[in-house]
């Protein structure tokens, strides 16, 4: 069973920064992608950033230039560095892994990020 645990959320003023770590544990094989998504109140969950097998990285247009995703495969961790935060970045942030010989997506429990104006 794969488990993901996020941390690092909190309340920050607009223009500030937060760093979200996510630690993965369990039987993790054949990782296809590792990433972050977020869900704001009343909205659907949306993809934010992803690192795919091979190392290619991509970001949602709304966070490009402000957020940075990094992965440490040896430690099974993934981080999301968020700079120049805006009130519209307020959401619950989830990390995920797509892994397995028959790929499955695993999610963490989420961490709340609130950006005040």
DSSP file (Angstrom, degrees, kcal/mol; ACC not computed):
  #  RESIDUE AA STRUCTURE BP1 BP2  ACC     N-H-->O    O-->H-N    N-H-->O    O-->H-N    TCO  KAPPA ALPHA  PHI   PSI    X-CA   Y-CA   Z-CA
    1    1 A X              0   0    0      0, 0.0    26,-0.5     0, 0.0     2,-0.4   0.000 360.0 360.0 360.0 134.7    0.0    0.0    0.0
    2    2 A X        -     0   0    0     24,-0.2     2,-0.4    25,-0.1    24,-0.2  -0.798 360.0-169.8 -97.1 134.9    1.3    3.4   -0.9
    3    3 A X  E     -A   25   0A   0     22,-2.5    22,-2.4    -2,-0.4     2,-0.4  -0.983   5.0-166.7-125.6 138.3    0.9    6.3    1.5
    4    4 A X  E     -A   24   0A   0    103,-0.4   105,-0.6    -2,-0.4     2,-0.5  -0.983   2.7-169.9-123.3 134.0    1.6   10.0    0.8
    5    5 A X  E     -A   23   0A   0     18,-2.1    18,-2.4    -2,-0.4     2,-0.2  -0.967   3.9-165.5-129.7 117.2    1.8   12.6    3.5
    6    6 A X  E     +A   22   0A   0     -2,-0.5     2,-0.3    16,-0.2    16,-0.2  -0.623  14.7 161.7 -94.1 157.9    1.9   16.3    2.8
    7    7 A X        +     0   0    0     14,-1.7    14,-0.4    -2,-0.2   104,-0.1  -0.912  38.0  77.3-154.1-178.9    2.9   19.1    5.2
    8    8 A X        +     0   0    0     -2,-0.3    11,-0.3     1,-0.2    14,-0.0   0.410  59.5 135.5  93.9  -3.3    4.0   22.7    5.2
    9    9 A X        +     0   0    0      9,-0.1     2,-0.3    84,-0.1   104,-0.2  -0.193  21.0 118.9 -72.0 171.6    0.7   24.4    4.5
   10   10 A X  E     -d  113   0B   0    102,-0.9   104,-2.8   101,-0.1     2,-0.5  -0.989  61.0 -49.2 164.0-166.4   -0.5   27.5    6.4
   11   11 A X  E     +d  114   0B   0     -2,-0.3     2,-0.3   102,-0.2   104,-0.2  -0.867  53.2 166.4-103.6 131.1   -1.5   31.1    6.3
   12   12 A X  E     -d  115   0B   0    102,-2.6   104,-2.4    -2,-0.5     2,-0.1  -0.986  34.2-111.6-142.7 150.2    0.7   33.5    4.3
   13   13 A X  E >   -d  116   0B   0     -2,-0.3     3,-2.2   102,-0.2    72,-0.2  -0.465  50.3 -82.6 -78.4 155.0    0.3   37.0    3.0
   14   14 A X  T 3  S+     0   0    0    102,-2.5    72,-0.2     1,-0.3    -1,-0.1  -0.302 120.1  30.2 -55.0 136.4    0.1   37.8   -0.7
   15   15 A X  T 3  S+     0   0    0     70,-3.2    69,-0.6     1,-0.3    -1,-0.3   0.251  99.7 115.1  93.6 -11.7    3.6   37.9   -2.1
   16   16 A X    <   -     0   0    0     -3,-2.2    69,-2.4    69,-0.2     2,-0.3  -0.068  57.7-122.9 -82.7-174.1    4.9   35.4    0.4
   17   17 A X        -     0   0    0     66,-0.2     2,-0.3    67,-0.2    66,-0.2  -0.934  19.7-177.8-133.2 153.2    6.3   31.9    0.0
   18   18 A X  E     - B   0  82A   0     64,-2.2    64,-3.3    -2,-0.3     2,-0.5  -0.982  15.0-147.9-143.6 152.1    5.7   28.4    1.2
   19   19 A X  E     - B   0  81A   0     -2,-0.3     2,-0.6   -11,-0.3    62,-0.2  -0.986  11.9-160.3-124.0 122.6    7.4   25.1    0.7
   20   20 A X  E     - B   0  80A   0     60,-2.8    60,-2.2    -2,-0.5     2,-0.3  -0.891   5.6-164.4-105.5 114.8    5.3   22.0    0.7
   21   21 A X  E     - B   0  79A   0     -2,-0.6   -14,-1.7   -14,-0.4     2,-0.4  -0.699   1.7-166.2 -92.2 152.3    7.0   18.6    1.2
   22   22 A X  E     -AB   6  78A   0     56,-1.5    56,-2.0    -2,-0.3     2,-0.5  -0.981   3.5-160.4-137.5 124.7    5.4   15.3    0.5
   23   23 A X  E     -AB   5  77A   0    -18,-2.4   -18,-2.1    -2,-0.4     2,-0.4  -0.903   5.6-157.6-109.4 131.9    6.8   12.0    1.7
   24   24 A X  E     +A    4   0A   0     52,-2.7     2,-0.3    -2,-0.5   -20,-0.2  -0.843  15.0 172.1-107.7 143.4    5.9    8.7    0.1
   25   25 A X  E     +A    3   0A   0    -22,-2.4   -22,-2.5    -2,-0.4     2,-0.2  -0.944  32.6  51.4-143.2 165.4    6.1    5.3    1.8
   26   26 A X  S    S-     0   0    0     -2,-0.3     2,-1.4   -24,-0.2   -24,-0.2  -0.618 100.7 -21.2 106.1-167.2    5.1    1.8    1.0
   27   27 A X        +     0   0    0    -26,-0.5     2,-0.6    -2,-0.2   -25,-0.1  -0.660  69.5 172.7 -85.5  93.2    5.6   -0.5   -1.9
   28   28 A X        +     0   0    0     -2,-1.4     2,-0.4   -27,-0.1     3,-0.1  -0.903   3.5 162.5-109.1 116.0    6.3    2.0   -4.7
   29   29 A X        +     0   0    0     -2,-0.6    71,-2.1     1,-0.2    -2,-0.0  -0.957  54.7   9.5-131.2 151.1    7.4    0.6   -8.0
   30   30 A X  S    S-     0   0    0     -2,-0.4    70,-0.8    69,-0.2     2,-0.4   0.931  71.9-155.3  51.8  63.2    7.6    1.9  -11.5
   31   31 A X  E     +E   99   0B   0     68,-0.2    68,-0.3     1,-0.2    -1,-0.2  -0.548  18.5 178.0 -71.6 126.1    6.8    5.5  -10.9
   32   32 A X  E     -     0   0B   0     66,-3.7    21,-2.7     1,-0.4     2,-0.3   0.792  65.1  -7.7 -95.7 -36.9    5.3    7.1  -14.0
   33   33 A X  E     -EF  98  52B   0     65,-1.5    65,-2.9    19,-0.3     2,-0.4  -0.989  51.0-160.0-160.7 151.6    4.7   10.6  -12.6
   34   34 A X  E     +EF  97  51B   0     17,-2.5    17,-3.1    -2,-0.3     2,-0.3  -0.999  33.7 134.5-135.0 134.6    4.8   12.6   -9.4
   35   35 A X  E     -EF  96  50B   0     61,-2.3    61,-2.4    -2,-0.4     2,-0.4  -0.907  43.0-103.8-162.1-172.5    2.9   15.9   -8.9
   36   36 A X  E     +EF  95  49B   0     13,-2.6    12,-2.7    -2,-0.3    13,-1.7  -0.967  24.1 178.0-130.6 144.4    0.7   18.3   -7.1
   37   37 A X  E     -EF  94  47B   0     57,-2.8    57,-3.1    -2,-0.4     2,-0.3  -0.896  11.3-153.3-135.4 167.3   -2.9   19.3   -7.5
   38   38 A X  E     -EF  93  46B   0      8,-2.7     8,-3.2    -2,-0.3     2,-0.4  -0.979   6.7-156.5-143.8 157.0   -5.1   21.7   -5.6
   39   39 A X  E     -E   92   0B   0     53,-2.2    53,-2.4    -2,-0.3     2,-0.2  -0.953   9.4-160.8-138.5 116.9   -8.8   22.2   -4.9
   40   40 A X    >   -     0   0    0      4,-0.4     3,-2.2    -2,-0.4    51,-0.1  -0.580  45.2 -75.7 -89.2 157.4  -10.3   25.6   -3.9
   41   41 A X  T 3  S+     0   0    0      1,-0.3    -1,-0.1    -2,-0.2     3,-0.1  -0.283 118.3   5.4 -55.8 129.7  -13.6   25.8   -2.2
   42   42 A X  T 3  S+     0   0    0      1,-0.2     2,-0.3    -3,-0.1    -1,-0.3   0.523 113.6 101.4  76.4   5.5  -16.5   25.2   -4.6
   43   43 A X  S <  S-     0   0    0     -3,-2.2    -1,-0.2     1,-0.0     2,-0.1  -0.815  75.6-102.0-121.4 161.4  -14.1   24.3   -7.5
   44   44 A X        -     0   0    0     -2,-0.3    -4,-0.4     1,-0.1     2,-0.2  -0.416  48.2 -92.3 -75.5 155.2  -12.9   21.1   -9.1
   45   45 A X        -     0   0    0     -6,-0.2     2,-0.4    -2,-0.1    -6,-0.2  -0.471  48.5-162.3 -65.4 137.6   -9.5   19.8   -8.3
   46   46 A X  E     -F   38   0B   0     -8,-3.2    -8,-2.7    -2,-0.2     2,-0.1  -0.960  20.2-111.9-128.4 145.2   -6.9   21.1  -10.8
   47   47 A X  E     +F   37   0B   0     -2,-0.4   -10,-0.3   -10,-0.2     3,-0.1  -0.459  32.0 174.9 -70.7 142.3   -3.4   20.0  -11.7
   48   48 A X  E     -     0   0B   0    -12,-2.7    12,-2.8     1,-0.4     2,-0.3   0.744  58.9 -10.4-115.9 -50.8   -0.6   22.3  -10.6
   49   49 A X  E     -FG  36  59B   0    -13,-1.7   -13,-2.6    10,-0.2    -1,-0.4  -0.993  56.4-171.2-156.2 151.1    2.8   20.7  -11.4
   50   50 A X  E     -FG  35  58B   0      8,-2.2     8,-2.1    -2,-0.3     2,-0.5  -0.999  16.0-157.7-149.6 144.2    4.1   17.3  -12.5
   51   51 A X  E     -FG  34  57B   0    -17,-3.1   -17,-2.5    -2,-0.3     6,-0.2  -0.993  26.0-159.5-116.4 119.4    7.4   15.5  -12.9
   52   52 A X  E >   -F   33   0B   0      4,-2.7     3,-2.8    -2,-0.5   -19,-0.3  -0.556  36.4 -73.4 -98.0 164.8    7.1   12.6  -15.3
   53   53 A X  T 3  S+     0   0    0    -21,-2.7     3,-0.3     1,-0.3    -1,-0.1  -0.322 124.5  37.0 -54.1 129.5    9.3    9.6  -15.7
   54   54 A X  T 3  S-     0   0    0      1,-0.1    -1,-0.3    -3,-0.1   -22,-0.0   0.158 125.5 -88.1 104.9 -17.9   12.5   10.8  -17.4
   55   55 A X  S <  S+     0   0    0     -3,-2.8    -2,-0.2     1,-0.3    -1,-0.1   0.369  74.1 149.9 100.8  -5.1   12.5   14.1  -15.6
   56   56 A X        -     0   0    0     -3,-0.3    -4,-2.7    -4,-0.2     2,-0.4  -0.380  29.1-157.6 -64.0 141.2   10.4   16.3  -17.7
   57   57 A X  E     +G   51   0B   0     -6,-0.2     2,-0.3    -2,-0.1    -6,-0.2  -0.930  13.5 178.7-123.2 143.2    8.5   18.9  -15.7
   58   58 A X  E     -G   50   0B   0     -8,-2.1    -8,-2.2    -2,-0.4     2,-0.3  -0.987   7.6-160.0-143.1 154.7    5.4   20.9  -16.5
   59   59 A X  E     -G   49   0B   0     -2,-0.3   -10,-0.2   -10,-0.2     2,-0.1  -0.945  29.8-102.7-132.8 150.6    3.3   23.5  -14.7
   60   60 A X    >>  -     0   0    0    -12,-2.8     3,-1.9    -2,-0.3     4,-0.9  -0.472  40.8-116.9 -63.9 144.4   -0.2   24.9  -15.0
   61   61 A X  G >4 S+     0   0    0      1,-0.3     3,-0.5     2,-0.2    -1,-0.1   0.828 111.6  63.9 -56.3 -32.7   -0.1   28.3  -16.7
   62   62 A X  G 34 S+     0   0    0      1,-0.2    -1,-0.3     3,-0.0   -14,-0.0   0.675 111.8  34.4 -69.1 -15.7   -1.4   30.0  -13.6
   63   63 A X  G X> S+     0   0    0     -3,-1.9     3,-2.3   -15,-0.2     4,-2.3   0.439  82.2 128.4-117.5  -2.3    1.7   29.0  -11.6
   64   64 A X  T << S+     0   0    0     -4,-0.9     4,-0.1    -3,-0.5    -3,-0.0  -0.308  80.4  15.7 -59.3 134.8    4.5   29.1  -14.2
   65   65 A X  T 34 S+     0   0    0      2,-0.4    -1,-0.3     1,-0.1     3,-0.1   0.282 126.0  59.4  85.6 -11.2    7.4   31.3  -13.0
   66   66 A X  T <4 S+     0   0    0     -3,-2.3    17,-2.0     1,-0.2     2,-0.3   0.707  97.0  53.3-116.3 -35.9    6.2   31.2   -9.4
   67   67 A X  E  <  -C   82   0A   0     -4,-2.3    -2,-0.4    15,-0.2     2,-0.4  -0.780  59.1-166.5-106.9 147.7    6.1   27.5   -8.4
   68   68 A X  E     -C   81   0A   0     13,-2.4    13,-3.2    -2,-0.3     2,-0.4  -0.991   5.4-157.2-134.8 127.2    8.9   24.9   -8.6
   69   69 A X  E     +C   80   0A   0     -2,-0.4     2,-0.3    11,-0.2    11,-0.2  -0.835  14.4 179.8-100.9 139.9    8.4   21.2   -8.2
   70   70 A X  E     -C   79   0A   0      9,-2.1     9,-3.0    -2,-0.4     2,-0.4  -0.996   9.7-158.3-140.4 146.2   11.4   19.0   -7.2
   71   71 A X  E     -C   78   0A   0     -2,-0.3     2,-0.6     7,-0.2     7,-0.2  -0.972  10.3-164.3-128.5 137.2   11.7   15.3   -6.7
   72   72 A X  E  >> -C   77   0A   0      5,-2.8     5,-1.9    -2,-0.4     4,-0.9  -0.905   8.2-175.7-116.9  99.0   14.2   13.2   -4.7
   73   73 A X  T  45S+     0   0    0     -2,-0.6     3,-0.2     1,-0.2    -1,-0.1   0.823  81.1  58.5 -68.3 -30.4   13.7    9.7   -5.9
   74   74 A X  T  45S+     0   0    0      1,-0.2    -1,-0.2    -3,-0.1    -2,-0.0   0.862 117.2  33.0 -66.0 -34.3   16.2    8.3   -3.4
   75   75 A X  T  45S-     0   0    0     -3,-0.4   -51,-0.3     2,-0.1    -1,-0.2   0.435 105.0-126.2-100.3  -0.8   14.2    9.7   -0.5
   76   76 A X  T  <5 +     0   0    0     -4,-0.9   -52,-2.7     1,-0.2     2,-0.3   0.920  65.6 131.9  54.6  45.8   10.8    9.2   -2.1
   77   77 A X  E   < -BC  23  72A   0     -5,-1.9    -5,-2.8   -54,-0.2     2,-0.4  -0.919  39.2-167.8-125.5 154.5    9.9   12.9   -1.5
   78   78 A X  E     -BC  22  71A   0    -56,-2.0   -56,-1.5    -2,-0.3     2,-0.3  -0.996   9.8-161.3-139.0 138.2    8.5   15.6   -3.7
   79   79 A X  E     -BC  21  70A   0     -9,-3.0    -9,-2.1    -2,-0.4     2,-0.5  -0.870  11.1-155.6-120.3 152.1    8.5   19.3   -2.9
   80   80 A X  E     -BC  20  69A   0    -60,-2.2   -60,-2.8    -2,-0.3     2,-0.6  -0.954  10.2-161.6-125.7 110.7    6.5   22.3   -4.2
   81   81 A X  E     -BC  19  68A   0    -13,-3.2   -13,-2.4    -2,-0.5     2,-0.6  -0.826  10.3-166.3 -91.2 121.8    8.2   25.6   -3.7
   82   82 A X  E     +BC  18  67A   0    -64,-3.3   -64,-2.2    -2,-0.6     2,-0.3  -0.939  10.8 173.6-117.8 116.6    5.6   28.4   -4.0
   83   83 A X        +     0   0    0    -17,-2.0   -66,-0.2    -2,-0.6   -67,-0.2  -0.753  59.6  23.4-116.0 163.7    6.7   32.0   -4.4
   84   84 A X  S    S-     0   0    0    -69,-0.6    -1,-0.2    -2,-0.3   -67,-0.2   0.900  84.8-159.7  49.5  47.8    4.9   35.2   -5.1
   85   85 A X        -     0   0    0    -69,-2.4   -70,-3.2    -3,-0.2     2,-0.3  -0.241   7.9-158.2 -64.3 146.5    1.7   33.7   -3.7
   86   86 A X    >   -     0   0    0    -72,-0.2     3,-2.2   -71,-0.1     4,-0.2  -0.844  31.4-110.5-120.9 156.4   -1.6   35.2   -4.6
   87   87 A X  G >  S+     0   0    0     -2,-0.3     3,-1.8     1,-0.3    28,-0.4   0.841 117.3  63.2 -55.8 -32.5   -5.0   35.0   -2.9
   88   88 A X  G 3  S+     0   0    0      1,-0.3    -1,-0.3   -48,-0.0   -48,-0.0   0.568  88.5  70.0 -72.4  -6.0   -6.3   32.9   -5.8
   89   89 A X  G <  S+     0   0    0     -3,-2.2    -1,-0.3    26,-0.0     2,-0.2   0.530  70.3 121.7 -82.4  -6.4   -3.7   30.3   -4.8
   90   90 A X    <   +     0   0    0     -3,-1.8     2,-0.3    -4,-0.2    24,-0.2  -0.399  40.4 107.0 -60.1 124.2   -5.7   29.5   -1.7
   91   91 A X  E    S- H   0 113B   0     22,-2.0    22,-2.7    -2,-0.2     2,-0.6  -0.970  76.0 -80.3-177.8 170.0   -6.7   25.9   -1.8
   92   92 A X  E     -EH  39 112B   0    -53,-2.4   -53,-2.2    -2,-0.3     2,-0.5  -0.869  48.7-146.2 -88.4 127.9   -6.1   22.4   -0.3
   93   93 A X  E     -EH  38 111B   0     18,-3.0    18,-1.9    -2,-0.6     2,-0.4  -0.841  15.7-170.6-103.1 131.9   -2.9   21.1   -2.0
   94   94 A X  E     -E   37   0B   0    -57,-3.1   -57,-2.8    -2,-0.5     2,-0.3  -0.946  11.5-149.0-120.9 136.6   -2.5   17.4   -2.7
   95   95 A X  E     -E   36   0B   0     -2,-0.4    13,-2.0   -59,-0.2     2,-0.3  -0.753  21.6-174.4 -97.3 157.3    0.5   15.5   -3.8
   96   96 A X  E     -EI  35 107B   0    -61,-2.4   -61,-2.3    -2,-0.3     2,-0.4  -0.978  17.4-153.8-147.2 158.6    0.1   12.4   -6.0
   97   97 A X  E     -EI  34 106B   0      9,-1.9     9,-2.8    -2,-0.3     2,-0.6  -0.999   6.7-155.0-132.8 135.8    2.0    9.5   -7.5
   98   98 A X  E     +EI  33 105B   0    -65,-2.9   -66,-3.7    -2,-0.4   -65,-1.5  -0.953  43.6 140.4-106.4 112.4    1.2    7.5  -10.6
   99   99 A X  E   > +EI  31 104B   0      5,-2.5     5,-2.8    -2,-0.6   -68,-0.2  -0.931   7.3  78.1-150.5 166.5    2.9    4.2  -10.1
  100  100 A X  T   5S-     0   0    0    -71,-2.1     3,-0.3   -70,-0.8   -70,-0.0  -0.120  77.3 -87.1 111.3 153.4    2.8    0.5  -10.6
  101  101 A X  T   5S+     0   0    0      1,-0.3     2,-0.7     2,-0.1    -1,-0.1   0.874 135.8  36.8 -63.1 -36.8    3.1   -2.1  -13.3
  102  102 A X  T   5S-     0   0    0     -3,-0.1    -1,-0.3     2,-0.0    -3,-0.1  -0.933 117.2-118.4-106.8 101.1   -0.6   -1.4  -13.9
  103  103 A X  T   5 +     0   0    0     -2,-0.7     2,-0.3    -3,-0.3    -3,-0.2  -0.060  39.4 177.1 -55.1 131.6   -0.5    2.3  -13.2
  104  104 A X  E   < -I   99   0B   0     -5,-2.8    -5,-2.5     2,-0.0     2,-0.5  -0.954  25.7-127.8-128.1 151.0   -2.6    3.6  -10.3
  105  105 A X  E     -I   98   0B   0     -2,-0.3     2,-0.4    -7,-0.2    -7,-0.2  -0.877  22.5-166.5-103.3 128.3   -2.8    7.1   -8.9
  106  106 A X  E     -I   97   0B   0     -9,-2.8    -9,-1.9    -2,-0.5     2,-0.3  -0.907   5.0-159.8-114.6 140.4   -2.3    7.6   -5.2
  107  107 A X  E     -I   96   0B   0     -2,-0.4  -103,-0.4   -11,-0.2   -11,-0.2  -0.884  11.6-132.4-121.8 149.6   -3.2   10.8   -3.3
  108  108 A X        -     0   0    0    -13,-2.0  -103,-0.2    -2,-0.3     3,-0.1  -0.280  35.9-103.3 -82.6-179.1   -2.1   12.3    0.0
  109  109 A X        -     0   0    0   -105,-0.6  -104,-0.1     1,-0.1   -15,-0.1   0.624  62.9-117.6 -85.0 -13.7   -4.6   13.7    2.5
  110  110 A X        -     0   0    0    -15,-0.1     2,-0.4     1,-0.1   -16,-0.2   0.097  15.6-125.3  95.6 152.8   -4.0   17.3    1.5
  111  111 A X  E     - H   0  93B   0    -18,-1.9   -18,-3.0  -104,-0.1     2,-0.3  -0.999  24.9-119.6-137.4 135.5   -2.6   20.4    3.2
  112  112 A X  E     - H   0  92B   0     -2,-0.4  -102,-0.9   -20,-0.2     2,-0.5  -0.558  24.3-172.1 -81.3 131.3   -4.4   23.8    3.4
  113  113 A X  E     -dH  10  91B   0    -22,-2.7   -22,-2.0    -2,-0.3     2,-0.5  -0.991   4.2-175.8-120.0 124.0   -2.7   26.9    1.9
  114  114 A X  E     -d   11   0B   0   -104,-2.8  -102,-2.6    -2,-0.5     2,-0.6  -0.981   6.5-166.1-123.8 124.9   -4.4   30.2    2.6
  115  115 A X  E     -d   12   0B   0     -2,-0.5     2,-0.3   -28,-0.4  -102,-0.2  -0.944  10.5-153.7-113.2 118.9   -3.1   33.4    1.1
  116  116 A X  E      d   13   0B   0   -104,-2.4  -102,-2.5    -2,-0.6   -29,-0.1  -0.642 360.0 360.0 -92.9 148.1   -4.4   36.7    2.5
  117  117 A X              0   0    0     -2,-0.3    -1,-0.1  -104,-0.2  -104,-0.1   0.454 360.0 360.0 -89.1 360.0   -4.6   39.9    0.6
